[in-house]
Amino acid sequence: MGKLGVFSREEVCKILVRNGFVEVRRRGSHIVMQKKIENTTITVPVPNHKEIKKGTLQSIIRQTGIPKGEFEV
């Protein structure tokens, strides 16, 4: 188990796209990504910052269900 890396908004969005998410809008300081699964939709806001803070990244991981390993260094 590695350490969570420091990721930019572009890197986080690329990982989400690889896992089936699509960008639905960009407004203000957030990029909103969504993934449709069966009868539900997962919506995840990604801060439009150069570096995503560790706690925010952990929240994105928890909301999306993507394995933590994809965000480790």
C-alpha positions in Angstrom: 0.0 0.0 0.0 1.6 3.3 -1.2 1.0 6.9 -0.3 -1.6 9.1 -2.0 0.1 11.3 -4.5 -0.5 14.9 -5.3 -2.7 15.2 -8.3 -3.9 18.1 -10.4 -7.4 18.5 -11.7 -6.4 17.2 -15.1 -4.9 14.0 -13.6 -7.9 13.3 -11.4 -10.3 13.9 -14.3 -8.2 11.5 -16.6 -8.4 8.8 -14.0 -12.2 9.3 -13.6 -12.7 9.2 -17.4 -10.7 5.9 -17.6 -13.2 4.5 -15.1 -16.3 5.5 -17.0 -17.0 9.1 -15.8 -17.8 11.9 -18.2 -17.6 15.7 -17.6 -21.1 17.1 -17.5 -20.2 20.8 -16.7 -17.5 23.2 -15.7 -18.7 26.1 -13.7 -17.0 28.3 -11.2 -14.3 26.5 -9.3 -15.5 22.9 -9.9 -15.7 20.3 -12.7 -18.7 18.0 -12.3 -18.1 14.4 -13.4 -20.9 11.7 -13.7 -21.2 8.0 -14.3 -24.5 6.3 -14.9 -24.8 2.8 -13.3 -28.0 0.8 -13.8 -30.7 2.8 -12.1 -28.4 5.4 -10.5 -25.9 8.1 -11.3 -22.7 8.9 -9.4 -21.9 12.6 -9.4 -18.5 13.8 -8.2 -17.4 17.5 -8.1 -13.7 17.9 -8.7 -12.1 21.2 -7.6 -10.7 23.2 -10.5 -7.3 23.7 -8.7 -3.7 23.0 -9.7 -3.3 20.6 -6.8 -6.1 18.6 -5.1 -5.7 18.4 -1.3 -5.3 15.0 0.2 -8.6 15.0 2.1 -10.5 16.1 -1.0 -8.8 13.3 -3.0 -9.8 10.8 -0.4 -13.4 12.0 -0.6 -13.4 11.6 -4.4 -12.0 8.1 -4.0 -14.8 7.2 -1.5 -17.5 8.7 -3.7 -16.4 7.0 -6.9 -15.5 3.6 -5.6 -12.3 3.6 -7.7 -9.5 1.5 -6.1 -7.2 3.7 -4.0 -4.2 2.1 -5.8 -4.9 4.2 -8.9 -4.2 7.4 -6.9 -1.0 6.1 -5.1 2.5 7.0 -5.9 
